[in-house]
């Protein structure tokens, strides 16, 4: 599990396996006395190593999927901040291809018994 502040407004939390790192970026609104906060998820990220791409050196790939949300901030700068923090935490290293995307959940459904009342 990893958790770090990207800057004074955004933080990231996630988990890792030997092959990948996944997590979410949050907009964090702290209360005035500093003892609590409200975290709004604004992006998901996936970090992995492509097995082979012709003409490209072995590298890490960071894909950030930002919600279309008024608190989302600038996808390019937040994706770069995420990469810097992942490198500082030893979770990936250069060379890295980082990309940012916009996405929203359209709909969903449960498959199998998911809810306690099912």
N, C-alpha and C positions, 0 to 999 in steps of 0.2 A: 504494500500500500504506500502511496506517495501523496503528499499534500504540500503545496507551496503557494505563496502569494506571487502573482504575476506583476502586480503593482499595488497601489493603495486602494484600488477599486475592484480588481478582479483576482480570483484565486482558482487553483486547479486541484482536483482530487482524482485519484485513479488507482489502478492496480496493474501489476505486471506479471508476465510469465517469462520463460526464457526466450520466447519468440516474439512477444508483442507487449505493448503497453496500451491501456485503454483508460479513458476517464472523461470527466466533464469539466468545463470552465464555468465559473459562477460569477455573476455580478454580486458583490457583497455590499450591503448597506448596514453600516455599524450604527448603534445608537450613540447618543451624545456622551454618555458616561463611559462608554467603551467596554461594557460587560456583556453585550449581546449583539446579534446581527440577524439580518434576513438575507438569505442567499437564494438568488434566482438563477437556475441553470440557463445558460445562453448558448452553449456549444458542447459538442462531443468531439473527442479526438481519438484517433487510432494511429499507433506508431508500430511499424513493422519493417522487416528487411525483405525486400523482393528477392526471390531466389535467383533469378537471372534475367537481365534485360540486355539485349545485344547492344554493344557500343557504349555501355554505361558501367562505371566502376561499381563494385559492391558498396551499398549505401543503405542508410535508414530512410524511411519515408514517413512523413507526418502529414496526416489528412485531418483537417479541422472542419467540422460541419456546424455552421452557425445558424441559429434560429433567426427568423425574421422578427426581431423583437426590438423595441425601443431602447432597451438596456444593453444590447449586444456589443456596442462599441465598434472599433475598427478591426475587421477580421484580419487584415494583413499585419498590423502591429501586434495584435494579441497572439497570432500564430507564431510570429518571430519571438515574442517574449516566452511563449510556451517552449519553443525549441531551446532557447538559452537556458531556461530552468531545467529542462530535461537533461541537457548536457552537463550542467553544474551538479545535478544529482547523480550523474553517472548512469543514466537510463538510456542514453544513446550518444553517439559521437559522429562528428563530421567524417565523411560527407553526408549531407542530409538533403533530401528533396522535400520541401514543405509546400503544401497547397491548402487553400481555404475555399470553402464552398458555402452556399446558402441552402438551407433545407428546412422544411416543416413537416411534421407528421400529418399525414392526410387522414388516416383513420386507423383502426386496429380491432382485433378480436382475440378472445382467449381460445386456446386449443387445449382440450383436456380440462381437468378439474383444477382451476386456478384460484378461485375465490372460496372462502370458508362457507358461504351460503350455497354453493353449487351442489 
